[in-house]
Amino acid sequence: MQKFKMDFHVHSDFSPDSPSPMIKMIHKAMELGITDLAFTEHVDLDYDITDPGHDWNFDQDLYFETINKFQHDYKEKIRVYAGIEIGMQPHLEIRNQEIVDARPFDFVIGSLHSVDGSDLYKRVYFDRHPPERAVEHYYEQYLECINSFDGYDVLGHLDLYIRYEAKTKSVALKSYFDVLEALMKRVIESGKGIELNAGGFRYGLGQNNPGMDILELYKSLGGEILTLGSDAHRPDQLGIEYDTNIERVKSLGFKYVCTFKNRKPTFHKI
């Protein structure tokens, strides 16, 4: 197997928003020299109050049947991990815990896609709040979620809001520092981590999610558990910014990145 290269946030057509079969993602990953690949398929229950009763979910029996086959067939060429990206909301703590406990996932990303029951993608949330309050309340809800739900391994794409509302990108860190600091401390105290998600470059943002200021704060507070992922939904999106992101995190003092197997982190020196 080649030199270590990870992508720990990847979707296949088990996720409702990806058209790409798992096998195509695996073949492309091998072509790119990726050695450790985690499929983190979407589960977002009650994802938007304007569409009640509609959940994002996937056939987990078929998922494990499929991924187990590929783990076996390609074990000499690439390490493939079973993951899930769980959409957190405060009222979902029990249902989400039941989902992550029911299957032998290697890795769980906890993401906040909906705030006050409103999917950020639909932008209604930003019509209700000016940019500073939208950002602050986003982190307030994130903190509320992880205070009651610890079934995640890393938090996904912190500062996701900038993908959907450009005005939030200019909100000063000091305006939401206290709640973000509390969130980071809770993550670290819980033995959890965050991810560096390169998807922001696909959205034309010119940055990762989270940006360097948030990543620097996490490191300054003692954060060490960090995964790297592309948030790829198609093969051509795999591994984006990987080498540059390794240099970025090294510049902040990170010495390791993590993969997860059976929900336990393995630290890889960079």
N, C-alpha and C positions, 0 to 999 in steps of 0.2 A: 504494500500500500504506500502511497505517496506521502510526502511531508504533510503534517496535520493542517487541515483547513476545514472550518466548520461553517454550517448554515443551520441555525437552530430556530428559524421561524419560516416555515414553508407550508404552502397550501396546495392540495391537489383537488381533483374534482369530487372528493368527499366533502369539500366545503362548497356552499351554495354559490360563492362568487368566483370560483376557479373552474376553467374549462379543461384543465390539464390532467390526464391520467397519471397516476403515481409512477408508472413505469417510465414515462417520458421524462418526468422530473429526475428520476434516479439516473437514467442514461446521460442526461445533460450534466448532472452533478458530477458524475465520474469524468466526463469530458473536461470539466473545469478544474479537476483535481480536488474536488471536495471529498474529504475522508469521513466526515461525520455530519449526517443529514437527519434533521428531525422534522417529521410531518406534524404540524400543529393545527389540526382542523378546527373549524369554528363550531362552538356551541354558544349561542346567544339567546337565552330564554327571555320572553317578554321584552324584546329588544326595542319596541317603540309603541307608545300608548295610542298612536294613531292607527295601529294595525293590530288590534287585540287578538290574542289567540294564535298569532303567527310566530313560531320559534325558528331560529336557525339551529339546526341540529344535523346529525348524520347517522348513517347506519353503522353503529359501532361493532356489531357482529361481523359484518362484511369487511369493515375497516381492519379489524385485527386478523381476520382470515387472510386478507390481501397483504398486509404488512408483514405478517409472520412468514408468508411464502417468500417475499422479496428479501427479508432478513436472512433467510436460509440460502436462497439462490445466489445472493450477491455477497455473502459474508466474507469472502476472500478479497473483495474489491472495494467495498464501502460499508461503513457502519450506519445502519438505518435505525432510527429511534421512533417509538410510538409516542406521539404527543397530542396535546389538545390546547386550544386557546379558548379559555372560558370567559364569557362576557359577564363581568361582575356588576351587580347592583345591590344596594343594601338589603332588599327584601328577598334576595335569592340565595342567601347563605346556606340554608339547609338543602335546597334542591341542587345547588352547585356542588356541595360537599358530597352528596349522594352520587353524583355523576363521576366525580374524580376518584371516589373510593371504589366504584363498582368494577373498574377495569384496571389491568396492569399497565397503566401509562408510565412511561419513563420520565415524562417532563410535562409540566403544566404552566402555561402562561396565563396570568390573570390580567385581563385588559378591561378598561373602562371605555366602552363604545357609546353608552347611553347615560345621560345625566338627567335626573328627575324624570326618568322614563322616556326621554326624548333622544332618538338616535342622532348623534352629532352630524352624521353624513347628510341628514335632511335639513340641517341648519336652523330649524325652528328655535333651538336652544339659544342661538346667537341673536335672534330677533328679540328674545326676552331679556337679555342681559347685555350691558355695555362690556367692551372687551376685558377691562380689569376685573370686573365681577365674574365674568364668564370663566376666566382662568382660575381665580381664587376658589370659586365654588366647585369647579371641576376637581381640584385637589382636596377640597373638603369632603366631597363624595367618595373619592378614592380612599381617603383615610377612614371614612366610615365603613367602607366595604372591608378593608383589611383588618379593622378592629374586631370584626365579627366572623371573618372567613380567612382561614390560613391554609386553605387547600391549594395554594399556588406555590410555584418555585421561584419565578421571577415576575415582576410587573412588566407589562408590555407597553411599548411605544409611548412612554411618558411624553407629554406635550403633544399628544395626537391632535388636539384642537387646531393647531396651526395648519393642518392639512385642509381644513374646511372653512376657516375664517382668517383671512390674511391679516386683519387688524390685530389679532392676538399675538402675532409674532413680535410686535413692538412693545408689548406690555413688559414693563421693567420687573426684573426678578424680585426687587425689594418689595413690590406691592403684594406679592403672595409668598414671600420668603418663609414666614412663620409656619404656615400650614404645610408647605413643601418640606421644610426641615423636619416637622413632626412626622410626616409621612415617611421620609427617608429613615429617620431614627427607628420608627416602628418596623420597617422592613429589615433593617440591620439587626435589631434586637430579636427579631423572630427567626433569624438565621436564613433569611431569604435574600433574593437579589433583584437586579433589574436587567433589562436587555438594552443593547444598542441596536436599534432597528434602522436599517439603511433605506427603508421605504420612502422616507422623505425626499430622497433624490429622484425617485420615480414621479413624485408629485411636483417636481420643479421647485422645491423649497431650498435647494442648495445646502441642505444639512440633514443630519440624522434626526431620529426621534429617540431619545431626547437630544437637544442641542448640547454643546460643550459646557455651557454654564451649569446646567443641571447635573451633567455627568461629573463635573469638577466638585460640585457640592456633595454628591454621593461619596466620592472618594475622600473628601476632606473629613467627612463624618465617620469614616472607617469602613465604608462599603468595599467589599472585595469580590462578591459573587456577581459576575458579569458574563452574559451570553451575547453572541453576535448573530444577527439574523438579517435576511434580506426582505422578509415579508413577501416573498415571491408567490405569485399566483400563476405564473407561466414560466416555462423553462428558460427563456431569455432573460429573466429577472434574477436568476439564482446568483448568489455570490457577489452581488454588486457592492463596490466600495470596500471589499474585504481587506485587501492589503493596506489601503489608505487608513481604514479604521483601526487596524492593528497599530499603525504608527500614531494615530490620534490618541488611543487609550494609553499607549506607552508614554506619550508626552505628558500625560496627567499623573503618571506614577503607577499605573496598573502594571502588575508583573505577570498576571495570569488571566486567562479567560476560561470559562467553565462549559463542560458538557454535563448532561444528566443521564444516568442510567438507574432505573428503578427508583426514581425520585431522589437520588443522591448525587451531589456534584462531584465531578472530577476536575481538578485544576490543571490546566495546561500552561506551562511556562511560555511566555512570548518574548 
